[in-house]
Amino acid sequence: RGLAAGPEMHFGFQTVTEAERREKIYQVFESVAKKYDVMNDSMTLGIHRVWKDILVHKMNPSPGTLLLDVAGGTGDIAFRFINYVRSVRERQLQRKLRHHQNLSWQEIAESYQEDKSKSLGGSQVVVCDINKEMLKVGKEKAQNLGYTEGLSWVLGNAEELPFDDDKFDVYTIAFGIRNVTRIDLALQEAYRVLKPGGRFLCLEFSHVSNPLLSSLYDLYSFQVIPVLGEVIAGDWKSYQYLVESIRRFPPQEELKAMIEDAGFLKVDYQNLNLGIVAIHSGFKL
């Protein structure tokens, strides 16, 4: 291997160069994109939906929030964000109308229409993903589900984001950071594009501390998940990689330290399902 290939890295349990890893991961997601949702449901028994709901509730966005969702090609976080902001906006609107009991019907109707047209109150979510196939799946889903307002899709690399400094209120990355070649660079970029006061939120598979659960989880991961991958997506190897990449990922405290190294403050994490996944949170202050 020439010097230009870069340092050796892990691709699952294999050792590869940085460039090879980037290419291999790209191929994994290109090959699983169309079956990604079905596969997530079967791999996690549908619980990934609850985890993503918890992430958005923890974020608690208000109308006007600008969100960057990285590695979010399938739109799962983006659609939840839009629903959440819409419902907050709806409640605000109802409160406003209750306070104006003496408005005429005409005025109420006009006010309602006007507010309705700004149903997100200026909120925007930008989905940034490195993989064209994943973005394609997300865009199709958005079209089918009727999400158009306040949503944009950008092809970009987490390690060098195509956005200006101090731009977003919140940065999320759900089940994406373990597939980034250089986590430190991705974290620095997250810090750069957030406004001062902005929040970083990361949802990722983590490390289970309970020994019994840990061994059951290993059994399920290594014996069952690749088989599901073969049956559902005709792709044993990609799912084998996904499982191995989960095991290679730094545990909770180690990731917390990396997030702090990138400059974030008030960094903490919340374990879900005994640490099968964790949500890390930090602020740019």
Disulfide bonds with the S-S distance in Angstrom:
none
